[in-house]
């Protein structure tokens, strides 16, 4: 056991320790994460990949994995890799979705504005007056989400948030014909423009699409390690599509895949800002990875909770818990998702300002979540599965 831990530690260092060079020497330390991780997170979060349109994300993941990892692509666009272990079972599925929330052009007004429909769960107030990119077949067109000046609003209107379908995107065109000449077509995808920024000299970073490029990044790095490190199980890693628009995170169209345990790697929803009541506060930024106990789709059993908690304690990693009372909004049926066909849970990296143009994560949470996932894969053997499922 000690030897296996040492091997994993060496693999992690070889993969994640920052490279040296002039550029690194002139830049401030990235904090608990290495420069290579920061660059990958920046690349993935700033790339465009709305539901059903994840091609850019697939390309980045393929390039990161290179030829050392064999990938299978499903008809739905999921990427799946298999990593045989020292024994054929248990079979573990790790899953993260590639898509982000965004919009789709539904109409062009006579004076050249765009109307959109949401792809995913949006609060309209989060996108007002933000820059967006309209992704056409030829190019990327910048626009701004229109907002009425307060001078033209009544007192009541200032208290109201417009419906998403009433939003207007101003791309600078003066007519519908001009917008079409610029390549705008109905059905074009729209994403917020964002920047990847470190907040001061803290361990916290701002970007769009942390949901769920954080999970994608962790699984890319884990794939490198599993390809070269012994583990007591068979692991499938899946980067999935269209989760924000109806598919559950662990839905993979791969007939031969029959997992014994499913673990989704996702972002959590922090409740640590001053505008959240004390009775609602559960998950906080910088508090470590979070175990999803209940969210309308996942209900983690006490046995799974206790086994993961022991692994976190043995590793010296803080573990948080979250419960979100909401109805499942995916295609959650027993025939469509592995979440409902095998023991399942989700490990979350805390995120502030989810489903908005700019979110915030703490790199300490990212690193601790990645390390806990490594601990789980090292120890999730047949005996551990029995403990979690009470199967004799």
C-alpha positions, -999 to +999 in steps of 0.1 A: +000+000+000+028+024+008+045+016-024+014+023-044+009+056-027+045+065-035+041+056-072+010+078-075+028+107-058+056+105-083+032+104-112+013+134-099+046+154-095+059+144-129+026+155-145+017+186-125+049+202-112+054+236-129+079+238-158+108+262-153+117+290-177+118+328-181+080+331-184+074+313-152+101+332-134+085+365-143+050+355-134+036+353-098+032+319-083-001+303-094-006+292-058-015+256-049-020+246-085+009+244-110+013+264-141+004+236-164-029+231-146-037+268-147-031+269-185-053+239-191-081+254-170-078+287-188-079+269-222-110+249-214-130+276-196-125+302-223-133+278-252-169+276-265-189+245-260-227+248-255-249+217-253-246+196-285-218+218-298-188+206-278-163+201-306-138+226-294-137+210-260-133+175-274-103+188-295-086+203-264-091+171-244-078+149-273-048+171-277-041+170-240-043+132-238-023+126-270-017+090-281-011+077-246-048+073-240-072+056-264-105+074-268-138+062-281-164+087-293-200+079-290-228+089-314-238+116-289-202+130-290-191+117-256-154+108-252-147+076-233-114+061-222-109+027-205-081+020-179-078-017-170-065-022-135-048-051-116-081-068-114-112-068-138-135-053-111-150-034-097-159-013-128-158+024-120-173+052-142-160+087-137-179+113-156-178+151-163-198+170-188-181+192-214-209+216-222-216+250-207-247+271-204-253+295-232-279+307-257-291+301-293-303+327-318-340+324-323-348+356-343-332+386-359-352+418-355-358+441-385-333+466-370-305+440-366-308+429-329-308+392-320-333+374-298-322+342-281-334+311-262-314+297-232-294+266-234-294+256-198-306+273-166-301+311-166-311+340-144-316+368-169-301+394-145-267+377-146-263+384-183-276+419-188-251+444-203-225+416-207-204+411-238-212+379-256-199+360-287-221+348-315-205+318-330-213+318-368-201+294-394-175+319-406-164+338-375-171+350-340-192+381-337-191+402-306-224+416-291-237+432-260-268+422-241-290+453-242-302+468-209-327+497-207-312+528-190-328+534-155-339+568-168-365+550-190-377+526-163-405+530-139-399+522-102-416+489-106-396+480-138-364+486-118-374+458-095-382+433-123-359+410-142-368+405-179-376+371-192-347+354-210-367+352-243-371+390-242-333+397-241-319+416-271-283+412-283-268+443-300-241+432-325-238+467-341-259+458-372-285+483-384-308+458-401-316+421-404-300+420-438-268+435-425-267+409-396-272+381-421-244+395-443-221+392-412-230+355-411-256+355-384-281+326-388-309+313-367-296+286-345-262+301-340-248+296-305-240+324-281-217+324-251-206+350-226-172+367-232-150+363-201-114+365-189-094+341-169-082+362-140-065+356-107-081+377-079-053+397-064-026+373-051-052+349-036-058+313-046-091+323-063-097+326-100-125+341-122-136+327-155-167+314-173-177+278-178-161+264-146-193+242-149-180+218-158-145+224-173-132+220-137-143+183-138-130+179-173-096+191-163-094+168-132-103+138-154-077+147-180-051+147-154-064+116-138-063+098-172-026+105-175-020+089-141-043+059-146-025+051-179+007+046-160-002+037-124-015+004-110-050+006-096-073-022-082-102-018-105-113-011-141-119+026-146-139+043-174-136+081-178-163+098-198-164+134-209-201+138-218-223+161-238-255+182-234-258+178-196-270+214-193-298+208-218-314+176-205-289+147-203-278+136-169-240+138-163-234+100-162-254+092-194-230+075-218-241+056-249-217+027-246-235-007-246-205-026-231-202-003-201-218-018-170-203+001-140-205-012-105-200+024-091-205+058-106-188+090-095-195+123-111-169+151-109-187+184-109-189+219-094-208+227-063-229+257-054-214+278-026-236+294+000-210+315+017-218+350+005-234+376+028-267+376+009-273+339+019-291+333+052-273+314+079-299+286+076-290+280+040-252+280+044-235+247+037-207+248+011-180+274+011-152+284-011-118+272+002-135+246+024-123+216+004-142+192-019-179+186-014-198+154-013-232+157-030-257+141-006-288+151-025-297+173-054-328+159-070-309+134-092-284+120-068-291+106-033-259+094-017-263+065+007-249+067+042-226+038+033-211+056+004-208+088+025-190+071+053-165+053+030-156+085+012-154+104+045-129+079+058-107+082+027-107+120+030-098+117+067-070+093+060-056+117+034-059+148+056-083+164+031-112+185+044-146+173+032-178+193+029-214+181+024-242+197+004-279+191-001-298+211-027-336+208-026-346+209-063-364+186-087-341+167-111-341+185-144-323+159-165-337+129-183-335+110-150-350+076-156-337+042-147-331+034-184-312+065-194-286+072-168-260+052-149-268+074-119-300+053-116-285+019-125-255+017-102-245+030-068-236+067-074-224+099-059-208+132-070-176+149-058-178+187-063-153+216-065-171+245-048-181+273-072-194+308-066-218+324-091-228+293-110-245+297-144-233+333-148-207+349-171-181+350-143-176+324-116-150+320-089-132+289-077-104+284-051-075+264-065-070+248-031-104+232-035-094+220-070-062+204-059-078+188-028-106+174-050-081+160-074-061+144-046-092+129-030-102+114-063-068+098-066-072+084-031-106+069-040-092+052-071-063+038-052-086+022-026-118+014-044-115-023-047-140-052-043-139-050-005-146-013-005-175-017-029-190-043-006-187-018+023-205+009+002-232-014-012-235-041+015-232-067-011-219-100+002 
